[in-house]
Amino acid sequence: MTWHDVAPADAFDEDVPKVVQVGEERVAVFRLEDGFYAISDVCTHEYALLSEGFCEEGKIECPLHQACFDIRSGKALDEPAEIDLATFPTRVEGGVVQFQL
């Protein structure tokens, strides 16, 4: 598993994701009040980019059908999504946010 740089920690606004593409995988990295979290950027219900959805209180809403996911755990919270998102470990190294893939 490799750590991938996202951006300096101070470049993140709370609840506003930064997206990194690594091969076929799109990862959305969020700064929440209690830290940084990385999830798959693609909705598990139907192809839509979650980074284009609405984020509030640790949840991201799919812009296509309004399914919600918990950013911390990846858990699908609302229908029509039934499959949880992949989540990835994060860390801050030298002031830069990274995720492991």
C-alpha positions in Angstrom: 0.0 0.0 0.0 1.3 3.4 -0.9 0.6 6.9 0.6 -0.5 9.5 -1.8 -0.2 13.3 -1.3 -3.4 15.3 -1.5 -2.7 18.9 -0.4 -1.3 20.9 2.5 -3.5 20.5 5.5 -4.1 24.3 5.7 -5.4 24.3 2.1 -8.6 22.3 3.2 -11.8 24.0 4.0 -14.1 22.0 6.4 -16.7 19.9 4.5 -15.2 20.7 1.1 -13.5 17.7 -0.5 -10.3 17.5 -2.6 -10.2 14.7 -5.2 -7.3 12.7 -6.3 -7.3 10.2 -9.1 -4.9 7.2 -8.7 -5.2 4.9 -11.6 -8.8 3.8 -11.8 -9.6 5.0 -8.3 -11.1 8.4 -7.5 -10.7 9.4 -3.9 -12.4 12.3 -2.1 -10.6 13.6 0.9 -12.5 15.7 3.5 -11.6 17.8 6.4 -14.2 17.4 9.2 -14.1 18.9 12.6 -12.3 15.9 14.0 -9.8 15.2 11.3 -9.2 14.1 7.7 -11.2 11.3 6.0 -10.8 9.6 2.6 -13.6 7.8 0.7 -14.3 6.5 -2.7 -15.6 9.5 -4.8 -18.1 7.3 -6.8 -21.6 6.5 -5.4 -22.2 2.8 -5.0 -25.8 3.1 -6.2 -25.2 4.6 -9.7 -22.2 6.4 -11.2 -22.1 9.9 -9.7 -19.3 11.9 -8.2 -19.9 12.3 -4.5 -17.5 15.3 -4.4 -20.1 17.2 -6.3 -22.7 16.5 -3.6 -23.7 18.4 -0.5 -21.6 17.8 2.6 -22.9 18.5 6.1 -22.4 17.1 9.6 -20.1 14.3 8.5 -22.4 13.1 5.7 -22.1 13.4 1.9 -25.2 13.4 -0.3 -25.1 12.0 -3.8 -26.0 14.7 -6.3 -27.9 12.2 -8.5 -30.4 10.4 -6.2 -29.7 12.0 -2.8 -28.4 8.8 -1.1 -26.3 9.8 1.9 -23.1 8.3 3.2 -21.2 8.7 6.5 -17.8 10.2 5.5 -16.0 8.7 8.6 -17.1 5.1 8.0 -18.3 5.0 4.4 -21.6 3.5 5.6 -24.6 3.9 3.2 -27.2 5.8 5.3 -30.2 6.2 2.9 -31.7 4.5 0.0 -31.3 4.0 -2.9 -27.7 3.2 -1.9 -27.3 -0.1 -0.1 -23.6 -0.7 -0.5 -21.1 1.1 1.7 -18.2 3.2 0.3 -14.6 2.2 0.4 -12.6 4.2 3.0 -8.9 4.8 3.1 -6.5 5.6 6.0 -5.3 9.2 6.2 -2.5 11.0 7.9 -0.7 14.4 7.9 3.0 14.1 7.1 5.1 17.2 7.0 2.0 19.3 6.9 0.6 17.5 3.8 -2.6 15.3 4.0 -2.1 11.9 2.6 -4.2 8.8 2.1 -3.2 5.2 1.7 -4.3 3.1 -1.3 
